[in-house]
Amino acid sequence: MNKIINYEYRRIPLKDIDLSDDRCRISHKCVYAALEKSIGASGIINPVILYPYDGGYKIISGFKRADIAAAIDALSGGQGSIGCLIAGDNSAAERLLINICENASIRELNPIEISAALKKLSEFYDKPAIVENYLPLINMQKSEYIFNKYLSLDRLTADLKTAVVRGRLPVAAAFILADFSGAGQTAFASILNETRMGANLIVETARLLFETAMQYNKTAERILSDINYEAVITNKDLTTNQKTETIRGALNRLKRPMYESCLERFSGLASAFTADKISINPFAYFEKDEITIKFNINSAAGLEKKIKALNRLKESKLISEFLKEAGRE
């Protein structure tokens, strides 16, 4: 947008600002604790940008700031005002671009804001124009794939969008969950709240659920119902870690019926070598005829001990059971 915008600074009573109009909003409505604390202590430093409308004002940029200022003002009687920049005459597309540019110029947009920006830009421009002209504006690579991935986040439920904004839900998992129905997303959100999984486990569990649903041609919520996830997450006798392992174990058994018994057998055989401080692990889910072996050496004697252990491993049942050696030298 090359148009020069003229702004006039004024103090505007909060009661005259329409906080309900979201046409330019790209931020997700949730608690922004750091910004709330800053405004409570120092007021609004960067003025909210408004445009006149029907005797009052609507917001172009600064929705979070205005929301927080209004909430603080309501506690003190509702007679306050804030410093604002009043924009001149602009089209709806130009107002949206003002908001996107103002935010992108001072910080990195979170994934949900990117999704909202792309969704609203799509009301005015076609996909090729957005990819070419506006993805770089928000520091994104010119890519239709990236456009589609981030636009998909608009399908997330409000709870999952909040989880992404707060950093609780990794965007890699959010991309997977965006393909679930609302019921599936709600079920996963309840698991997320009750298990306290870390980022890597969240992504792995989302992918496992997606793959299992595809395998059985069922919805994600039906798969979760099949493993009775609600009984697990509401079981007060289980710790959050135990809930995680119970749900993941059930999904693995459903997706790979022999996996748990194979893993138990493998772990039992591999435990014979733990005294030699050799770590032995299968390829993920036994999908390849491979195992990984790790150990440290800090002396010649240590090397000799590891060599002896490896020779015992070579002749062990673990090798014969879990590696297919036909046709290998």
Secondary structure, DSSP 8 states (H G I E B T S, - for coil): ------EEEEEEEGGGEESS--TT--S-SS--HHHHHHHHHH--SS-EEEEEETTEEEEEE-HHHHHHHHHHHHHTTS--EEEEEEE-S--HHHHHHHHHHHHHHHS---HHHHHHHHHHHTTTS-HHHIIIIITGGGT--S-HHHHHHHHHGGGS-HHHHHHHHTTSS-HHHHHHHTTS-HHHHHHHHHHHHHH---HHHHHHHHHHHHHHHHHHT--HHHHHHHTTHHHHHT-TTS-HHHHHHHHHHHHHHHHSTTHHHHHHHHHHHHGGGGGGT-EEEESGGG-SS-EEEE----SHHHHHHHHHHHHHHHTSHHHHHH---TT--
